[in-house]
Amino acid sequence: MLCVAMSEAPKTTGDVPTTDATAAGKGPDPVIGAGLTLLGIFIMGVAGAAQAHYAFNLGTLVACVGAVVFVLFVALSALKQRKATANGG
């Protein structure tokens, strides 16, 4: 059975021009916001178990910032995708 090694990247024939359709796939990743939210929840759990109130408040701040970043990145991705489909991409 033949398998392509992970180190062998597919060969391209020249530069691929960036269009609105290919640009729609690029942009901020909402996983960053989700990761921040989960990190904040983890900090809240550890700090709550240790009775560390200021650390718990810090975890709350991280979780809220992560939620805002997640919603912002999803909105930006949706706007970028709408722009690409409106331009015929």
C-alpha positions as semicolon CSV with decimal commas, in nm:
position;residue;x (nm);y (nm);z (nm)
1;M;0,000;0,000;0,000
2;L;0,145;0,337;-0,100
3;C;0,112;0,629;0,137
4;V;0,229;0,984;0,092
5;A;0,458;1,094;0,372
6;M;0,353;1,397;0,574
7;S;0,674;1,578;0,479
8;E;0,593;1,559;0,108
9;A;0,382;1,859;0,022
10;P;0,185;1,850;-0,301
11;K;0,360;2,033;-0,581
12;T;0,192;2,342;-0,719
13;T;0,228;2,482;-1,067
14;G;0,304;2,849;-1,008
15;D;0,135;3,102;-0,788
16;V;-0,236;3,071;-0,733
17;P;-0,404;3,413;-0,751
18;T;-0,596;3,511;-0,441
19;T;-0,961;3,571;-0,516
20;D;-1,250;3,657;-0,289
21;A;-1,347;3,290;-0,280
22;T;-1,003;3,179;-0,158
23;A;-0,979;3,475;0,079
24;A;-1,309;3,371;0,240
25;G;-1,138;3,071;0,393
26;K;-0,872;3,290;0,555
27;G;-0,932;3,506;0,854
28;P;-0,959;3,496;1,229
29;D;-1,029;3,153;1,372
30;P;-1,314;3,134;1,626
31;V;-1,132;2,850;1,800
32;I;-0,910;3,114;1,963
33;G;-1,207;3,262;2,146
34;A;-1,339;2,919;2,239
35;G;-0,999;2,825;2,378
36;L;-0,982;3,143;2,585
37;T;-1,328;3,072;2,722
38;L;-1,233;2,719;2,821
39;L;-0,911;2,845;2,980
40;G;-1,111;3,097;3,182
41;I;-1,353;2,828;3,297
42;F;-1,059;2,611;3,401
43;I;-0,904;2,900;3,597
44;M;-1,239;2,962;3,763
45;G;-1,267;2,597;3,865
46;V;-0,917;2,574;4,009
47;A;-0,942;2,911;4,184
48;G;-1,285;2,830;4,323
49;A;-1,161;2,503;4,466
50;A;-0,865;2,684;4,626
51;Q;-1,086;2,963;4,766
52;A;-0,880;3,218;4,568
53;H;-1,133;3,488;4,498
54;Y;-0,911;3,723;4,296
55;A;-0,793;3,438;4,075
56;F;-1,156;3,335;4,027
57;N;-1,235;3,691;3,915
58;L;-0,942;3,676;3,673
59;G;-1,082;3,350;3,532
60;T;-1,419;3,518;3,488
61;L;-1,253;3,801;3,298
62;V;-1,064;3,558;3,072
63;A;-1,383;3,360;3,004
64;C;-1,581;3,674;2,917
65;V;-1,306;3,809;2,690
66;G;-1,288;3,469;2,519
67;A;-1,663;3,470;2,460
68;V;-1,647;3,820;2,308
69;V;-1,353;3,721;2,086
70;F;-1,541;3,409;1,973
71;V;-1,853;3,605;1,876
72;L;-1,644;3,874;1,704
73;F;-1,445;3,621;1,500
74;V;-1,760;3,432;1,397
75;A;-1,919;3,760;1,285
76;L;-1,608;3,860;1,088
77;S;-1,595;3,518;0,921
78;A;-1,963;3,539;0,828
79;L;-1,921;3,887;0,680
80;K;-1,617;3,775;0,484
81;Q;-1,805;3,473;0,351
82;R;-2,106;3,685;0,256
83;K;-1,880;3,927;0,067
84;A;-1,718;3,639;-0,122
85;T;-2,053;3,491;-0,230
86;A;-2,189;3,832;-0,329
87;N;-1,891;3,881;-0,561
88;G;-1,962;3,552;-0,735
89;G;-1,706;3,345;-0,541
